[in-house]
């Protein structure tokens, strides 16, 4: 490691993932610089003492988008890159990109008004799923089983006020076998996979889904790497569902949590991210 | 050692790092390490709408 090289961590809160990244850097003898996303400021001129690379761990999509742009402005690469953060943090743009690249994904219709949303849901058919374009952990997601419940969800979303809530991301409800898959991709390689099982139709680990190691079959690895590559590549978690049509990619997460995946599979994900980030910083 | 700002229960600094979030053992409030020397905590930031992975 060249003298003076530091690894930046841009974060909102320090969770087990961020602690693991700091520990992995320390274990490799790499000094770290911490940037609290609630405190840091960015001027137009590059500050002194910049790190060689920054791992973005902010849980805020908005802060991530602007901060990675600011670091790029200073010539500091980030993991993930600004375009990747921008795209993968937005489910609508991700769906468009996956479709453009031929990555199988659930049937999706975007509507830009409450009236159009009802038409979109009718076209998708019941049950349908409404998801917020930005944000995750399964929040503000709704499964609508019939017309009256669709109207209620549309009304409630519209009443939230912010313009983004009048953008409707409507997706088919995929009949999955009580589980979905999460695959962690770093660069051009899938390094770990797990099933997430839940009685709830939402199988997010944040909602308490149970985890179990999944075999990284050639098909699963290849599709996950294709999905990650479609959004620009980096250190990404690809979420997939098993359907009657085969594997479908439904999300690519640009700031993924990996505590459960690392504990379940025994794969050193934090070490993998740090090694990858150092490689990006040294390019 | 410090106090939970919600319930005044004792909170110990056992290997915690700056910014680390953890629940108060007594009241369950999510706390964030505000400083390590001397050790102090504050309520953790509230989850915002654009938070996620």
Interface residues (C-beta under 8 A of the other chain):
Chain A: X11 X12 X13 X14 X15 X18 X19 X22 X34 X36 X38 X59 X60 X61 X62 X89 X132 X134 X135 X136 X137 X139 X140 X162 X237 X253 X254 X255 X256 X257
Chain B: X17 X18 X19 X20 X21 X32 X33 X44 X45 X48 X49 X50 X51 X52 X53
